[in-house]
């Protein structure tokens, strides 16, 4: 499929979902997710595998399968909300967003520190930008650079309209410089932190198995002293979102650089586990995320175009 056709499909979905009343949009997105579940194949098997890992050995196959199915439904809602969003709707979204633990953000802000927000792929994580606006700080996030520039531009415009400034990957040291500049300016740097897509992550235990998690949060924290705040966004059963802000994970002061980064990543992994376990079925990881998820001959990258742009 050509890049222009993909772009037109995104624009068409934006027009379709954008014209729907909010309640209809949510239901349509959930049903689209369930339709995807029915034809998902390997993605379905991976979702069940991840839910088994999160729910533990005590959960039966029926429970993990139901949670995996609900994961697809929540993922459908995420995309529906993404296509539905317009800047004029931002105030209504904030009005129906509940913040829990916002005092953790305020404490860091009031002492004059920059902060790094580390998120799992939960609910509609882009709505977590409202937490920054509530306490009067601007959010900067990282997005992957894709070959399809039109789709990239579409996502940039959408995320900026939510209140998120975007730094694109693929700029070498320029990406790091942009993030360091944002922290120097006391902006919130928000990083999705539960899946390493670079191949250069930090090895740590995550839900009982060693895997790589992104090095960015701890590396930035250790270079700047900015604490990491684990944050997750959850869909409410009806309209709106709940955003939970965890306690700050401060940059360690002892040990070598590698030891400090490894320790902080390990602490972050535990905090992310707690946030994900609050509602595992809203965790949208449908790709291999642990070494045991992959066959030896399989490329660890994903060919899922939707996964790559989120």
Residue pairs with C-beta under 8 A, 6 or more apart in sequence:
3 147
3 148
3 149
3 150
3 151
4 150
6 148
6 150
6 151
6 305
7 148
7 150
7 151
7 154
10 83
10 151
10 154
11 154
13 79
13 83
14 83
14 154
16 83
17 25
17 28
17 29
17 80
17 83
17 84
18 83
18 84
18 85
18 86
20 28
20 84
22 84
22 239
23 238
23 239
25 80
25 81
25 84
26 77
26 80
26 81
26 239
28 80
29 76
29 77
29 78
29 79
29 80
29 81
30 73
30 74
30 76
30 77
30 80
31 76
32 76
32 79
32 80
33 72
33 73
33 74
33 75
33 76
33 77
33 79
34 69
34 72
34 73
34 76
35 76
36 43
36 72
36 75
36 76
37 44
37 68
37 69
37 72
37 73
40 47
40 72
40 286
43 286
43 304
44 68
44 72
46 286
46 287
46 288
46 293
47 68
47 71
47 72
47 286
48 64
48 65
48 68
49 293
50 68
50 71
50 283
50 285
50 286
50 289
51 59
51 64
51 65
51 67
51 68
51 71
51 280
51 281
52 59
52 64
53 207
53 208
53 209
53 290
54 67
54 207
54 276
54 277
54 280
54 283
55 63
55 64
55 67
55 280
59 67
67 280
67 281
68 281
70 281
70 282
71 280
71 281
71 282
71 283
71 284
71 286
73 281
74 123
74 235
74 281
74 282
74 284
75 284
75 286
77 124
77 235
78 123
78 124
78 284
78 310
79 306
81 124
81 127
82 124
82 126
82 158
85 93
85 158
85 161
85 162
86 161
87 161
90 161
90 162
90 163
93 127
93 130
93 240
93 241
94 130
94 133
94 134
96 236
96 239
96 240
96 241
97 127
97 130
97 240
97 241
97 242
97 243
98 236
98 240
98 241
98 242
98 243
99 130
99 131
99 134
99 243
99 245
100 242
100 243
100 244
100 245
101 244
101 245
101 246
101 247
102 131
102 134
102 135
102 245
104 229
104 245
104 246
104 247
104 248
105 115
105 131
105 132
105 135
105 137
105 229
105 245
106 135
107 248
108 115
108 227
108 229
108 248
109 115
109 135
109 136
109 137
109 186
112 186
113 186
113 225
113 226
113 227
114 182
114 183
114 184
114 185
114 186
114 187
114 188
114 189
114 224
114 226
115 137
115 188
115 189
115 226
115 227
115 228
115 229
115 248
116 183
116 188
116 189
116 190
116 191
116 217
116 220
116 221
116 226
116 227
116 228
116 229
117 128
117 131
117 132
117 139
117 188
117 189
117 190
117 191
117 228
117 229
117 230
117 231
118 190
118 191
118 193
118 217
118 228
118 229
118 230
118 231
118 268
118 271
118 272
119 125
119 128
119 190
119 191
119 192
119 193
119 194
119 230
119 231
119 232
119 233
120 192
120 193
120 194
120 232
120 272
120 275
120 276
120 283
121 192
121 194
121 195
121 283
121 284
121 285
121 310
122 232
122 233
122 234
122 275
122 276
122 279
122 282
122 283
122 284
123 232
123 233
123 234
123 235
123 241
123 279
123 282
124 233
124 235
124 241
125 192
125 232
125 233
126 159
126 162
126 164
126 233
127 162
127 233
127 241
127 243
128 139
128 190
128 231
128 232
128 233
128 243
129 139
129 141
129 162
129 163
129 164
129 190
130 162
130 163
130 241
130 243
131 231
131 243
131 245
132 138
132 139
132 163
132 188
132 190
133 139
133 163
137 186
137 187
137 188
138 163
138 165
138 187
138 188
139 163
139 164
139 165
139 187
139 188
139 189
139 190
140 164
140 165
140 166
140 167
140 178
140 179
140 182
140 187
140 188
140 189
140 190
141 159
141 164
141 165
141 166
141 167
141 189
141 190
141 191
142 166
142 167
142 168
142 169
142 175
142 179
142 191
142 192
142 216
143 152
143 155
143 156
143 159
143 166
143 167
143 168
143 169
143 309
144 168
144 169
144 170
144 197
144 308
144 309
145 152
145 168
145 169
145 170
145 171
146 152
146 308
146 309
151 309
152 168
152 309
155 166
155 309
156 166
159 166
160 166
164 190
165 182
165 187
167 175
167 178
167 179
167 182
168 175
169 175
171 178
176 220
179 189
179 216
179 220
180 220
180 223
180 224
182 189
183 189
183 220
183 224
183 226
184 224
189 220
189 226
190 231
191 214
191 216
191 217
191 220
192 214
193 213
193 214
193 216
193 217
193 268
193 272
194 206
194 213
194 272
194 276
194 283
194 285
194 289
195 213
195 214
195 285
195 287
195 289
196 211
196 212
196 213
196 214
196 215
197 214
197 301
198 214
198 215
199 212
199 300
200 212
200 215
201 212
201 213
201 214
201 215
202 212
202 213
202 214
202 215
202 218
202 261
202 262
202 265
203 210
203 211
203 212
203 262
204 210
204 211
204 212
204 213
204 262
204 265
204 266
204 269
205 211
205 266
205 269
206 213
206 269
206 272
206 273
206 290
207 273
209 290
209 291
209 292
210 291
211 289
211 290
211 291
213 265
213 268
213 269
215 261
215 265
217 228
217 264
217 265
217 268
218 228
218 251
218 260
218 261
218 262
218 264
218 265
218 268
219 261
220 226
221 227
221 228
221 249
221 251
221 264
222 251
222 252
222 257
222 260
222 261
222 264
225 251
226 251
227 248
227 249
227 250
227 251
228 248
228 249
228 264
228 268
229 245
229 246
229 247
229 248
229 249
230 245
230 246
230 249
230 268
230 271
230 272
230 274
230 275
231 243
231 244
231 245
231 246
231 275
232 243
232 244
232 275
232 276
232 278
233 241
233 242
233 243
234 241
234 242
234 243
234 244
234 278
234 279
234 282
235 241
235 282
236 242
244 275
244 278
246 271
246 274
246 275
249 264
249 267
249 268
249 271
251 260
251 264
252 259
252 260
252 263
252 264
253 260
254 260
255 263
276 283
284 310
286 304
286 307
287 302
287 304
287 307
288 294
288 298
288 300
288 302
294 300
302 308
